[in-house]
């Protein structure tokens, strides 16, 4: 990435419920954050699908996207992502075709392969159960039996279901399928953009094979970004929707007026990340509570790729990430206890990113003017 031509910035939000908060509050804050991202010139604002997690209110991306689109003006709204194994491809196609009809050109359908939940929750969402050895999947009272697991077909058949979903939305890649006799919406004039999400080589290769944009969940902090992107670019085949590879990379980021303040506001997210790594879904605490938590020292010394610093530090870290990955777009996930800090982080980052852009453009223009005749 050159200083004069930085990649676009986008934002991701999970509608996280802070300690003492409610789902209604979390969704209201997500709405305000989307409005801020819209005002500040961010390219996209995405929400994710999670289930049965008492700290995450983002359970139905399509419903939330409809609400956000009605409260913003120009920013692209999308899913980061819809978990395809949880749903019928036809139902997803209908939902996003309707969103596209309501807000043409502003809807992204980011698709993921993971369930976004534990196995028992996935079973409840999908209503598809196989039996444990020697017994039925449900007890007489309807409860899920010990050992019963979700029918795995949704994951095993992910590529074919993705092909069907794309075909329902007008991107036909096969000669026959259920979409021949079923349409997601009548008289469509445009279609939502379909992007494949992932944090592994599997989704990267599939995205490349299908010629789809690929978004790597770098904010998961699980590593593997460079290898996955190499696979994506190696396997990429041009398609009707994309001539060349298009890579999005996400990053956890909190910025504030100074480094100490940024690290302070990032503390709740860091502690929560440590909890998730160790199998505990703690609430998003106030920074003072997070930094006095019994597990804080372990969280504070945990290796992480999350970014916390002043605006210059944040920009430098994002530029380094873009340079290392060759990303065409960066998506920041800002998680703080309070909404004001989240909005301030987006504001400071947007201003610093714009200033770096302007400075780089001016330097390039000066260099061009000073170059001798015939110089490249």
Phi, psi and omega in degrees: 000130176272158179296330183280340183229072180288158178287156176294153176253139175230175183226146177237140178220148182249004185053055182286134179271113178286161179305127181086356182266183180229168176299318180300317179295316181299318180290324176296320179292322176299321178298315179294324178293320177297319178297321178294315179299323177297312181296326186273356175092014176296149186288313184221161171223116184246151173235156187248168177253118174223152183226144172058035175242116189287359176252003182231120182265357183274083182258335185228089184305318184299317179295315181294321179298319178301317179295314181295320180297326180286344183248011176230173187250309190230338187295146175283136181247141182197183182255133178231057003215188167279131182270099188304323180299342182276350192220160169288131177305325181294321180293315177300317181299317179296317181299312185279334172294322178291318176301319179294322178294325179285327185223071187303134176079003184243004188248128175249138173247092174276127186244134178239161183260338182286157179285338182073021183189179174278174187294320181294317178296318178301321179297319179294320181292318186273340186054043181221107189235139169252160185277151166287159182306122173084004180209164180287163182290333181233147176284168181304330181276004177093354181288151178289127181291152174301128178095345177289143184228158177298145172302123187280002188299329183298324179281315182299326183262021183306312181301317181291325177291325176295318176301317178297315180301315179297320181294320177302331182262010173103353179261086187273126181240004182220167183274338179210157181168176182297338181288348177297323184250010182221134176240141184289330179201147178281143170054049178291138177253347176204169182226150175295150176286131178259126179231146179258132181254155176182170175224027182210174179289336182299303182294327179298314180294320180295318178299319179295315181299322182272356181065042179251154170299146182237130178246120180264130183278070180294333180291348174294339178068028184256000178078184175085008186294316185292318178297318180296318181290327174299316179298317180300313183289324178294322184270355188297133173235126180305146182226181179293340183257346186206125180276326184227160178304143175228119187246129170247139179230129180265158179210136171286129186210133170227126175233152180212182185300328178219165186297319183297317179295321179297314180295325177298312182285339177277348184302315180300319179293321180295317178295317180296322178297319177297319178299316180297319180298331183254018173080023181232122181264085179281154176290166177278104187277164169298147182306321180298320179290321180298318186279355173246007179292145180304334182262007188298317183298323176294318179295319184292335180258006180290132174299135181205152174261005179296148184252130175216119182180184177287171185303321179295319179295320180297315180296317180298320179293320178291321177298320178295321178295317179295320180293320183290324185261345186067028184298140174272345182201143178244141180235122183260137174249111183253114183240113176224165181295320184250150178296319184303321180290325177294313180296317179299322179297315178296321181295311182296320179294316180299318180293316181292322179295317179295319180295319178297322178298312182297318180296318180294319179296319180295320179295319179295320180294319179295320179295322179295317181295326183274350184291141178292158180302136179089353178289149180289000000 
